[in-house]
């Protein structure tokens, strides 16, 4: 079960995460909030874990 954004870095989500491009304001806002709450180093680690679990390159919108 997924209950937090941090959970998306768990290996059980490998190959299952789909996101918009990093130029999207929603992704930028999420990362900015993560930096504010957890610090820059934790945000870098989280983003790296998220990328590791991506099913494909970031693309599309809500319906892609």
PDB file of N, CA, C, O and CB in Angstrom:
ATOM      1  N   UNK A   1       0.836  -1.176   0.000  1.00  0.00           N
ATOM      2  CA  UNK A   1       0.000   0.000   0.000  1.00  0.00           C
ATOM      3  C   UNK A   1       0.886   1.247   0.000  1.00  0.00           C
ATOM      4  O   UNK A   1       1.893   1.304   0.705  1.00  0.00           O
ATOM      5  CB  UNK A   1      -0.954  -0.006   1.214  1.00  0.00           C
ATOM      6  N   UNK A   2       0.508   2.215  -0.777  1.00  0.00           N
ATOM      7  CA  UNK A   2       1.228   3.476  -0.860  1.00  0.00           C
ATOM      8  C   UNK A   2       0.540   4.495   0.037  1.00  0.00           C
ATOM      9  O   UNK A   2      -0.647   4.777  -0.126  1.00  0.00           O
ATOM     10  CB  UNK A   2       1.300   3.984  -2.326  1.00  0.00           C
ATOM     11  N   UNK A   3       1.300   5.049   0.994  1.00  0.00           N
ATOM     12  CA  UNK A   3       0.672   6.014   1.895  1.00  0.00           C
ATOM     13  C   UNK A   3       1.409   7.354   1.951  1.00  0.00           C
ATOM     14  O   UNK A   3       0.854   8.340   2.437  1.00  0.00           O
ATOM     15  CB  UNK A   3       0.587   5.431   3.281  1.00  0.00           C
ATOM     16  N   UNK A   4       2.655   7.402   1.460  1.00  0.00           N
ATOM     17  CA  UNK A   4       3.399   8.662   1.449  1.00  0.00           C
ATOM     18  C   UNK A   4       4.203   8.763   0.156  1.00  0.00           C
ATOM     19  O   UNK A   4       4.413   7.766  -0.534  1.00  0.00           O
ATOM     20  CB  UNK A   4       4.336   8.768   2.688  1.00  0.00           C
ATOM     21  N   UNK A   5       4.645   9.961  -0.161  1.00  0.00           N
ATOM     22  CA  UNK A   5       5.525  10.148  -1.320  1.00  0.00           C
ATOM     23  C   UNK A   5       6.856   9.431  -1.086  1.00  0.00           C
ATOM     24  O   UNK A   5       7.468   8.936  -2.033  1.00  0.00           O
ATOM     25  CB  UNK A   5       5.763  11.661  -1.592  1.00  0.00           C
ATOM     26  N   UNK A   6       7.300   9.377   0.152  1.00  0.00           N
ATOM     27  CA  UNK A   6       8.536   8.685   0.470  1.00  0.00           C
ATOM     28  C   UNK A   6       8.457   7.201   0.105  1.00  0.00           C
ATOM     29  O   UNK A   6       9.462   6.601  -0.276  1.00  0.00           O
ATOM     30  CB  UNK A   6       8.859   8.846   1.947  1.00  0.00           C
ATOM     31  N   UNK A   7       7.278   6.618   0.221  1.00  0.00           N
ATOM     32  CA  UNK A   7       7.092   5.204  -0.108  1.00  0.00           C
ATOM     33  C   UNK A   7       7.412   4.884  -1.567  1.00  0.00           C
ATOM     34  O   UNK A   7       7.722   3.739  -1.895  1.00  0.00           O
ATOM     35  CB  UNK A   7       5.673   4.792   0.197  1.00  0.00           C
ATOM     36  N   UNK A   8       7.341   5.880  -2.439  1.00  0.00           N
ATOM     37  CA  UNK A   8       7.591   5.645  -3.863  1.00  0.00           C
ATOM     38  C   UNK A   8       9.028   5.225  -4.151  1.00  0.00           C
ATOM     39  O   UNK A   8       9.331   4.769  -5.254  1.00  0.00           O
ATOM     40  CB  UNK A   8       7.264   6.890  -4.652  1.00  0.00           C
ATOM     41  N   UNK A   9       9.914   5.374  -3.170  1.00  0.00           N
ATOM     42  CA  UNK A   9      11.305   4.952  -3.356  1.00  0.00           C
ATOM     43  C   UNK A   9      11.533   3.500  -2.950  1.00  0.00           C
ATOM     44  O   UNK A   9      12.621   2.964  -3.162  1.00  0.00           O
ATOM     45  CB  UNK A   9      12.229   5.852  -2.560  1.00  0.00           C
ATOM     46  N   UNK A  10      10.521   2.856  -2.368  1.00  0.00           N
ATOM     47  CA  UNK A  10      10.629   1.459  -1.952  1.00  0.00           C
ATOM     48  C   UNK A  10      10.777   0.571  -3.194  1.00  0.00           C
ATOM     49  O   UNK A  10      10.157   0.833  -4.225  1.00  0.00           O
ATOM     50  CB  UNK A  10       9.383   1.030  -1.108  1.00  0.00           C
ATOM     51  N   UNK A  11      11.586  -0.457  -3.093  1.00  0.00           N
ATOM     52  CA  UNK A  11      11.849  -1.348  -4.234  1.00  0.00           C
ATOM     53  C   UNK A  11      10.594  -2.050  -4.751  1.00  0.00           C
ATOM     54  O   UNK A  11      10.574  -2.510  -5.893  1.00  0.00           O
ATOM     55  CB  UNK A  11      12.877  -2.389  -3.843  1.00  0.00           C
ATOM     56  N   UNK A  12       9.555  -2.138  -3.934  1.00  0.00           N
ATOM     57  CA  UNK A  12       8.324  -2.787  -4.417  1.00  0.00           C
ATOM     58  C   UNK A  12       7.652  -1.978  -5.521  1.00  0.00           C
ATOM     59  O   UNK A  12       6.781  -2.492  -6.224  1.00  0.00           O
ATOM     60  CB  UNK A  12       7.344  -2.990  -3.260  1.00  0.00           C
ATOM     61  N   UNK A  13       8.051  -0.714  -5.679  1.00  0.00           N
ATOM     62  CA  UNK A  13       7.494   0.145  -6.736  1.00  0.00           C
ATOM     63  C   UNK A  13       8.402   0.217  -7.959  1.00  0.00           C
ATOM     64  O   UNK A  13       8.138   0.993  -8.877  1.00  0.00           O
ATOM     65  CB  UNK A  13       7.254   1.551  -6.199  1.00  0.00           C
ATOM     66  N   UNK A  14       9.469  -0.582  -7.982  1.00  0.00           N
ATOM     67  CA  UNK A  14      10.392  -0.560  -9.120  1.00  0.00           C
ATOM     68  C   UNK A  14       9.656  -0.861 -10.419  1.00  0.00           C
ATOM     69  O   UNK A  14       8.938  -1.854 -10.534  1.00  0.00           O
ATOM     70  CB  UNK A  14      11.530  -1.571  -8.910  1.00  0.00           C
ATOM     71  N   UNK A  15       9.853   0.024 -11.398  1.00  0.00           N
ATOM     72  CA  UNK A  15       9.221  -0.141 -12.705  1.00  0.00           C
ATOM     73  C   UNK A  15       7.752   0.212 -12.736  1.00  0.00           C
ATOM     74  O   UNK A  15       7.066  -0.101 -13.709  1.00  0.00           O
ATOM     75  CB  UNK A  15       9.384  -1.534 -13.160  1.00  0.00           C
ATOM     76  N   UNK A  16       7.244   0.866 -11.678  1.00  0.00           N
ATOM     77  CA  UNK A  16       5.810   1.153 -11.596  1.00  0.00           C
ATOM     78  C   UNK A  16       5.482   2.640 -11.461  1.00  0.00           C
ATOM     79  O   UNK A  16       4.309   3.015 -11.478  1.00  0.00           O
ATOM     80  CB  UNK A  16       5.220   0.415 -10.435  1.00  0.00           C
ATOM     81  N   UNK A  17       6.497   3.484 -11.327  1.00  0.00           N
ATOM     82  CA  UNK A  17       6.243   4.905 -11.103  1.00  0.00           C
ATOM     83  C   UNK A  17       6.214   5.644 -12.440  1.00  0.00           C
ATOM     84  O   UNK A  17       7.135   5.521 -13.248  1.00  0.00           O
ATOM     85  CB  UNK A  17       7.317   5.514 -10.167  1.00  0.00           C
ATOM     86  N   UNK A  18       5.158   6.404 -12.660  1.00  0.00           N
ATOM     87  CA  UNK A  18       5.001   7.233 -13.854  1.00  0.00           C
ATOM     88  C   UNK A  18       4.814   8.673 -13.417  1.00  0.00           C
ATOM     89  O   UNK A  18       4.005   8.951 -12.532  1.00  0.00           O
ATOM     90  CB  UNK A  18       3.801   6.755 -14.727  1.00  0.00           C
ATOM     91  N   UNK A  19       5.546   9.588 -14.022  1.00  0.00           N
ATOM     92  CA  UNK A  19       5.443  11.002 -13.662  1.00  0.00           C
ATOM     93  C   UNK A  19       5.489  11.868 -14.915  1.00  0.00           C
ATOM     94  O   UNK A  19       5.901  11.430 -15.989  1.00  0.00           O
ATOM     95  CB  UNK A  19       6.574  11.401 -12.690  1.00  0.00           C
ATOM     96  N   UNK A  20       5.053  13.106 -14.740  1.00  0.00           N
ATOM     97  CA  UNK A  20       5.205  14.114 -15.784  1.00  0.00           C
ATOM     98  C   UNK A  20       6.658  14.548 -15.834  1.00  0.00           C
ATOM     99  O   UNK A  20       7.468  14.121 -15.011  1.00  0.00           O
ATOM    100  CB  UNK A  20       4.271  15.332 -15.533  1.00  0.00           C
ATOM    101  N   UNK A  21       6.990  15.396 -16.799  1.00  0.00           N
ATOM    102  CA  UNK A  21       8.360  15.880 -16.896  1.00  0.00           C
ATOM    103  C   UNK A  21       8.687  16.785 -15.706  1.00  0.00           C
ATOM    104  O   UNK A  21       7.793  17.309 -15.042  1.00  0.00           O
ATOM    105  CB  UNK A  21       8.575  16.634 -18.226  1.00  0.00           C
ATOM    106  N   UNK A  22       9.974  16.955 -15.452  1.00  0.00           N
ATOM    107  CA  UNK A  22      10.405  17.776 -14.327  1.00  0.00           C
ATOM    108  C   UNK A  22      10.097  19.257 -14.532  1.00  0.00           C
ATOM    109  O   UNK A  22      10.196  20.040 -13.588  1.00  0.00           O
ATOM    110  CB  UNK A  22      11.884  17.593 -14.095  1.00  0.00           C
ATOM    111  N   UNK A  23       9.729  19.649 -15.737  1.00  0.00           N
ATOM    112  CA  UNK A  23       9.369  21.047 -15.988  1.00  0.00           C
ATOM    113  C   UNK A  23       7.931  21.346 -15.560  1.00  0.00           C
ATOM    114  O   UNK A  23       7.502  22.499 -15.591  1.00  0.00           O
ATOM    115  CB  UNK A  23       9.550  21.381 -17.470  1.00  0.00           C
ATOM    116  N   UNK A  24       7.195  20.326 -15.168  1.00  0.00           N
ATOM    117  CA  UNK A  24       5.808  20.521 -14.733  1.00  0.00           C
ATOM    118  C   UNK A  24       5.767  21.167 -13.349  1.00  0.00           C
ATOM    119  O   UNK A  24       6.518  20.774 -12.455  1.00  0.00           O
ATOM    120  CB  UNK A  24       5.049  19.174 -14.717  1.00  0.00           C
ATOM    121  N   UNK A  25       4.898  22.149 -13.175  1.00  0.00           N
ATOM    122  CA  UNK A  25       4.818  22.901 -11.922  1.00  0.00           C
ATOM    123  C   UNK A  25       4.443  22.013 -10.731  1.00  0.00           C
ATOM    124  O   UNK A  25       4.872  22.285  -9.610  1.00  0.00           O
ATOM    125  CB  UNK A  25       3.805  24.028 -12.059  1.00  0.00           C
ATOM    126  N   UNK A  26       3.658  20.967 -10.951  1.00  0.00           N
ATOM    127  CA  UNK A  26       3.288  20.078  -9.851  1.00  0.00           C
ATOM    128  C   UNK A  26       4.519  19.340  -9.312  1.00  0.00           C
ATOM    129  O   UNK A  26       4.701  19.230  -8.099  1.00  0.00           O
ATOM    130  CB  UNK A  26       2.218  19.067 -10.314  1.00  0.00           C
ATOM    131  N   UNK A  27       5.352  18.842 -10.209  1.00  0.00           N
ATOM    132  CA  UNK A  27       6.570  18.148  -9.784  1.00  0.00           C
ATOM    133  C   UNK A  27       7.534  19.113  -9.109  1.00  0.00           C
ATOM    134  O   UNK A  27       8.159  18.768  -8.106  1.00  0.00           O
ATOM    135  CB  UNK A  27       7.252  17.472 -10.981  1.00  0.00           C
ATOM    136  N   UNK A  28       7.657  20.301  -9.645  1.00  0.00           N
ATOM    137  CA  UNK A  28       8.547  21.301  -9.049  1.00  0.00           C
ATOM    138  C   UNK A  28       8.069  21.677  -7.648  1.00  0.00           C
ATOM    139  O   UNK A  28       8.872  21.809  -6.724  1.00  0.00           O
ATOM    140  CB  UNK A  28       8.626  22.557  -9.941  1.00  0.00           C
ATOM    141  N   UNK A  29       6.770  21.847  -7.502  1.00  0.00           N
ATOM    142  CA  UNK A  29       6.207  22.203  -6.188  1.00  0.00           C
ATOM    143  C   UNK A  29       6.397  21.079  -5.180  1.00  0.00           C
ATOM    144  O   UNK A  29       6.714  21.336  -4.018  1.00  0.00           O
ATOM    145  CB  UNK A  29       4.715  22.537  -6.315  1.00  0.00           C
ATOM    146  N   UNK A  30       6.209  19.853  -5.606  1.00  0.00           N
ATOM    147  CA  UNK A  30       6.409  18.710  -4.715  1.00  0.00           C
ATOM    148  C   UNK A  30       7.855  18.648  -4.239  1.00  0.00           C
ATOM    149  O   UNK A  30       8.112  18.463  -3.049  1.00  0.00           O
ATOM    150  CB  UNK A  30       6.025  17.399  -5.422  1.00  0.00           C
ATOM    151  N   UNK A  31       8.792  18.800  -5.159  1.00  0.00           N
ATOM    152  CA  UNK A  31      10.196  18.755  -4.767  1.00  0.00           C
ATOM    153  C   UNK A  31      10.559  19.932  -3.867  1.00  0.00           C
ATOM    154  O   UNK A  31      11.316  19.765  -2.911  1.00  0.00           O
ATOM    155  CB  UNK A  31      11.090  18.746  -6.004  1.00  0.00           C
ATOM    156  N   UNK A  32      10.038  21.100  -4.156  1.00  0.00           N
ATOM    157  CA  UNK A  32      10.306  22.275  -3.311  1.00  0.00           C
ATOM    158  C   UNK A  32       9.786  22.047  -1.888  1.00  0.00           C
ATOM    159  O   UNK A  32      10.458  22.388  -0.914  1.00  0.00           O
ATOM    160  CB  UNK A  32       9.652  23.544  -3.921  1.00  0.00           C
ATOM    161  N   UNK A  33       8.609  21.477  -1.778  1.00  0.00           N
ATOM    162  CA  UNK A  33       8.047  21.180  -0.461  1.00  0.00           C
ATOM    163  C   UNK A  33       8.895  20.131   0.257  1.00  0.00           C
ATOM    164  O   UNK A  33       9.129  20.227   1.461  1.00  0.00           O
ATOM    165  CB  UNK A  33       6.589  20.692  -0.591  1.00  0.00           C
ATOM    166  N   UNK A  34       9.346  19.147  -0.483  1.00  0.00           N
ATOM    167  CA  UNK A  34      10.180  18.097   0.110  1.00  0.00           C
ATOM    168  C   UNK A  34      11.481  18.691   0.633  1.00  0.00           C
ATOM    169  O   UNK A  34      11.941  18.327   1.716  1.00  0.00           O
ATOM    170  CB  UNK A  34      10.476  16.984  -0.922  1.00  0.00           C
ATOM    171  N   UNK A  35      12.079  19.609  -0.134  1.00  0.00           N
ATOM    172  CA  UNK A  35      13.313  20.277   0.301  1.00  0.00           C
ATOM    173  C   UNK A  35      13.056  21.080   1.569  1.00  0.00           C
ATOM    174  O   UNK A  35      13.846  21.023   2.512  1.00  0.00           O
ATOM    175  CB  UNK A  35      13.864  21.198  -0.814  1.00  0.00           C
ATOM    176  N   UNK A  36      11.968  21.820   1.597  1.00  0.00           N
ATOM    177  CA  UNK A  36      11.639  22.653   2.753  1.00  0.00           C
ATOM    178  C   UNK A  36      11.465  21.816   4.021  1.00  0.00           C
ATOM    179  O   UNK A  36      11.920  22.207   5.095  1.00  0.00           O
ATOM    180  CB  UNK A  36      10.367  23.454   2.479  1.00  0.00           C
ATOM    181  N   UNK A  37      10.814  20.678   3.892  1.00  0.00           N
ATOM    182  CA  UNK A  37      10.507  19.833   5.052  1.00  0.00           C
ATOM    183  C   UNK A  37      11.692  18.966   5.468  1.00  0.00           C
ATOM    184  O   UNK A  37      11.972  18.824   6.658  1.00  0.00           O
ATOM    185  CB  UNK A  37       9.311  18.946   4.746  1.00  0.00           C
ATOM    186  N   UNK A  38      12.392  18.384   4.485  1.00  0.00           N
ATOM    187  CA  UNK A  38      13.409  17.370   4.777  1.00  0.00           C
ATOM    188  C   UNK A  38      14.845  17.788   4.515  1.00  0.00           C
ATOM    189  O   UNK A  38      15.772  17.098   4.940  1.00  0.00           O
ATOM    190  CB  UNK A  38      13.127  16.168   3.988  1.00  0.00           C
ATOM    191  N   UNK A  39      15.050  18.893   3.830  1.00  0.00           N
ATOM    192  CA  UNK A  39      16.404  19.338   3.492  1.00  0.00           C
ATOM    193  C   UNK A  39      16.821  18.886   2.102  1.00  0.00           C
ATOM    194  O   UNK A  39      16.257  17.954   1.528  1.00  0.00           O
ATOM    195  CB  UNK A  39      17.396  18.820   4.517  1.00  0.00           C
ATOM    196  N   UNK A  40      17.824  19.576   1.583  1.00  0.00           N
ATOM    197  CA  UNK A  40      18.260  19.341   0.208  1.00  0.00           C
ATOM    198  C   UNK A  40      18.845  17.950  -0.009  1.00  0.00           C
ATOM    199  O   UNK A  40      18.542  17.311  -1.017  1.00  0.00           O
ATOM    200  CB  UNK A  40      19.276  20.374  -0.183  1.00  0.00           C
ATOM    201  N   UNK A  41      19.666  17.472   0.900  1.00  0.00           N
ATOM    202  CA  UNK A  41      20.275  16.146   0.729  1.00  0.00           C
ATOM    203  C   UNK A  41      19.226  15.038   0.734  1.00  0.00           C
ATOM    204  O   UNK A  41      19.280  14.131  -0.097  1.00  0.00           O
ATOM    205  CB  UNK A  41      21.303  15.890   1.832  1.00  0.00           C
ATOM    206  N   UNK A  42      18.276  15.105   1.658  1.00  0.00           N
ATOM    207  CA  UNK A  42      17.204  14.102   1.702  1.00  0.00           C
ATOM    208  C   UNK A  42      16.367  14.169   0.433  1.00  0.00           C
ATOM    209  O   UNK A  42      15.924  13.137  -0.073  1.00  0.00           O
ATOM    210  CB  UNK A  42      16.307  14.312   2.943  1.00  0.00           C
ATOM    211  N   UNK A  43      16.147  15.373  -0.085  1.00  0.00           N
ATOM    212  CA  UNK A  43      15.368  15.533  -1.316  1.00  0.00           C
ATOM    213  C   UNK A  43      16.107  14.916  -2.503  1.00  0.00           C
ATOM    214  O   UNK A  43      15.488  14.288  -3.362  1.00  0.00           O
ATOM    215  CB  UNK A  43      15.079  17.026  -1.586  1.00  0.00           C
ATOM    216  N   UNK A  44      17.425  15.093  -2.551  1.00  0.00           N
ATOM    217  CA  UNK A  44      18.217  14.481  -3.628  1.00  0.00           C
ATOM    218  C   UNK A  44      18.137  12.962  -3.552  1.00  0.00           C
ATOM    219  O   UNK A  44      17.976  12.294  -4.574  1.00  0.00           O
ATOM    220  CB  UNK A  44      19.690  14.939  -3.550  1.00  0.00           C
ATOM    221  N   UNK A  45      18.249  12.420  -2.357  1.00  0.00           N
ATOM    222  CA  UNK A  45      18.156  10.961  -2.176  1.00  0.00           C
ATOM    223  C   UNK A  45      16.785  10.447  -2.580  1.00  0.00           C
ATOM    224  O   UNK A  45      16.668   9.416  -3.241  1.00  0.00           O
ATOM    225  CB  UNK A  45      18.448  10.576  -0.716  1.00  0.00           C
ATOM    226  N   UNK A  46      15.741  11.179  -2.175  1.00  0.00           N
ATOM    227  CA  UNK A  46      14.376  10.780  -2.520  1.00  0.00           C
ATOM    228  C   UNK A  46      14.178  10.807  -4.031  1.00  0.00           C
ATOM    229  O   UNK A  46      13.626   9.867  -4.603  1.00  0.00           O
ATOM    230  CB  UNK A  46      13.350  11.701  -1.832  1.00  0.00           C
ATOM    231  N   UNK A  47      14.627  11.882  -4.680  1.00  0.00           N
ATOM    232  CA  UNK A  47      14.466  12.000  -6.133  1.00  0.00           C
ATOM    233  C   UNK A  47      15.212  10.883  -6.853  1.00  0.00           C
ATOM    234  O   UNK A  47      14.708  10.334  -7.833  1.00  0.00           O
ATOM    235  CB  UNK A  47      14.968  13.370  -6.621  1.00  0.00           C
ATOM    236  N   UNK A  48      16.401  10.545  -6.379  1.00  0.00           N
ATOM    237  CA  UNK A  48      17.164   9.448  -6.990  1.00  0.00           C
ATOM    238  C   UNK A  48      16.420   8.124  -6.837  1.00  0.00           C
ATOM    239  O   UNK A  48      16.389   7.323  -7.771  1.00  0.00           O
ATOM    240  CB  UNK A  48      18.568   9.343  -6.354  1.00  0.00           C
ATOM    241  N   UNK A  49      15.825   7.888  -5.680  1.00  0.00           N
ATOM    242  CA  UNK A  49      15.044   6.671  -5.473  1.00  0.00           C
ATOM    243  C   UNK A  49      13.810   6.627  -6.344  1.00  0.00           C
ATOM    244  O   UNK A  49      13.425   5.568  -6.839  1.00  0.00           O
ATOM    245  CB  UNK A  49      14.644   6.549  -4.029  1.00  0.00           C
ATOM    246  N   UNK A  50      13.194   7.772  -6.530  1.00  0.00           N
ATOM    247  CA  UNK A  50      12.015   7.871  -7.398  1.00  0.00           C
ATOM    248  C   UNK A  50      12.392   7.544  -8.841  1.00  0.00           C
ATOM    249  O   UNK A  50      11.702   6.775  -9.510  1.00  0.00           O
ATOM    250  CB  UNK A  50      11.390   9.285  -7.313  1.00  0.00           C
ATOM    251  N   UNK A  51      13.486   8.129  -9.314  1.00  0.00           N
ATOM    252  CA  UNK A  51      13.953   7.873 -10.676  1.00  0.00           C
ATOM    253  C   UNK A  51      14.257   6.391 -10.869  1.00  0.00           C
ATOM    254  O   UNK A  51      13.951   5.818 -11.914  1.00  0.00           O
ATOM    255  CB  UNK A  51      15.200   8.717 -10.989  1.00  0.00           C
ATOM    256  N   UNK A  52      14.854   5.784  -9.867  1.00  0.00           N
ATOM    257  CA  UNK A  52      15.191   4.352  -9.944  1.00  0.00           C
ATOM    258  C   UNK A  52      13.947   3.491 -10.158  1.00  0.00           C
ATOM    259  O   UNK A  52      14.026   2.430 -10.776  1.00  0.00           O
ATOM    260  CB  UNK A  52      15.915   3.907  -8.665  1.00  0.00           C
ATOM    261  N   UNK A  53      12.810   3.940  -9.654  1.00  0.00           N
ATOM    262  CA  UNK A  53      11.582   3.150  -9.745  1.00  0.00           C
ATOM    263  C   UNK A  53      10.683   3.520 -10.928  1.00  0.00           C
ATOM    264  O   UNK A  53       9.586   2.977 -11.062  1.00  0.00           O
ATOM    265  CB  UNK A  53      10.807   3.301  -8.479  1.00  0.00           C
ATOM    266  N   UNK A  54      11.133   4.426 -11.775  1.00  0.00           N
ATOM    267  CA  UNK A  54      10.297   4.848 -12.902  1.00  0.00           C
ATOM    268  C   UNK A  54      10.114   3.728 -13.928  1.00  0.00           C
ATOM    269  O   UNK A  54      11.030   2.956 -14.211  1.00  0.00           O
ATOM    270  CB  UNK A  54      10.909   6.072 -13.579  1.00  0.00           C
ATOM    271  N   UNK A  55       8.903   3.671 -14.469  1.00  0.00           N
ATOM    272  CA  UNK A  55       8.585   2.685 -15.496  1.00  0.00           C
ATOM    273  C   UNK A  55       9.042   3.154 -16.869  1.00  0.00           C
ATOM    274  O   UNK A  55       9.260   2.336 -17.763  1.00  0.00           O
ATOM    275  CB  UNK A  55       7.087   2.399 -15.512  1.00  0.00           C
ATOM    276  N   UNK A  56       9.190   4.472 -17.046  1.00  0.00           N
ATOM    277  CA  UNK A  56       9.622   5.059 -18.319  1.00  0.00           C
ATOM    278  C   UNK A  56      10.104   6.477 -18.052  1.00  0.00           C
ATOM    279  O   UNK A  56       9.986   6.989 -16.939  1.00  0.00           O
ATOM    280  CB  UNK A  56       8.463   5.049 -19.378  1.00  0.00           C
ATOM    281  N   UNK A  57      10.640   7.093 -19.075  1.00  0.00           N
ATOM    282  CA  UNK A  57      11.050   8.489 -18.966  1.00  0.00           C
ATOM    283  C   UNK A  57       9.832   9.352 -18.650  1.00  0.00           C
ATOM    284  O   UNK A  57       8.735   9.057 -19.125  1.00  0.00           O
ATOM    285  CB  UNK A  57      11.738   8.967 -20.272  1.00  0.00           C
ATOM    286  N   UNK A  58      10.002  10.410 -17.859  1.00  0.00           N
ATOM    287  CA  UNK A  58       8.878  11.305 -17.557  1.00  0.00           C
ATOM    288  C   UNK A  58       8.301  11.912 -18.836  1.00  0.00           C
ATOM    289  O   UNK A  58       9.039  12.362 -19.712  1.00  0.00           O
ATOM    290  CB  UNK A  58       9.325  12.424 -16.597  1.00  0.00           C
ATOM    291  N   UNK A  59       6.979  11.915 -18.928  1.00  0.00           N
ATOM    292  CA  UNK A  59       6.306  12.464 -20.099  1.00  0.00           C
ATOM    293  C   UNK A  59       4.817  12.563 -19.845  1.00  0.00           C
ATOM    294  O   UNK A  59       4.297  12.017 -18.872  1.00  0.00           O
ATOM    295  CB  UNK A  59       6.580  11.607 -21.339  1.00  0.00           C
ATOM    296  N   UNK A  60       4.140  13.268 -20.738  1.00  0.00           N
ATOM    297  CA  UNK A  60       2.691  13.277 -20.740  1.00  0.00           C
ATOM    298  C   UNK A  60       2.054  14.183 -19.700  1.00  0.00           C
ATOM    299  O   UNK A  60       2.678  15.069 -19.117  1.00  0.00           O
ATOM    300  CB  UNK A  60       2.206  11.914 -20.543  1.00  0.00           C
ATOM    301  N   UNK A  61       0.785  13.906 -19.508  1.00  0.00           N
ATOM    302  CA  UNK A  61      -0.040  14.693 -18.590  1.00  0.00           C
ATOM    303  C   UNK A  61      -0.893  13.731 -17.759  1.00  0.00           C
ATOM    304  O   UNK A  61      -0.534  12.563 -17.612  1.00  0.00           O
ATOM    305  CB  UNK A  61      -0.943  15.716 -19.372  1.00  0.00           C
ATOM    306  N   UNK A  62      -1.997  14.199 -17.224  1.00  0.00           N
ATOM    307  CA  UNK A  62      -2.843  13.351 -16.376  1.00  0.00           C
ATOM    308  C   UNK A  62      -3.405  12.131 -17.106  1.00  0.00           C
ATOM    309  O   UNK A  62      -3.702  11.115 -16.476  1.00  0.00           O
ATOM    310  CB  UNK A  62      -3.983  14.167 -15.825  1.00  0.00           C
ATOM    311  N   UNK A  63      -3.549  12.223 -18.401  1.00  0.00           N
ATOM    312  CA  UNK A  63      -4.188  11.129 -19.150  1.00  0.00           C
ATOM    313  C   UNK A  63      -3.230  10.284 -19.969  1.00  0.00           C
ATOM    314  O   UNK A  63      -3.635   9.290 -20.572  1.00  0.00           O
ATOM    315  CB  UNK A  63      -5.222  11.688 -20.058  1.00  0.00           C
ATOM    316  N   UNK A  64      -1.957  10.673 -19.996  1.00  0.00           N
ATOM    317  CA  UNK A  64      -1.007   9.952 -20.849  1.00  0.00           C
ATOM    318  C   UNK A  64      -0.687   8.566 -20.288  1.00  0.00           C
ATOM    319  O   UNK A  64       0.097   7.825 -20.882  1.00  0.00           O
ATOM    320  CB  UNK A  64       0.284  10.761 -21.003  1.00  0.00           C
TER     321      UNK A  64
END
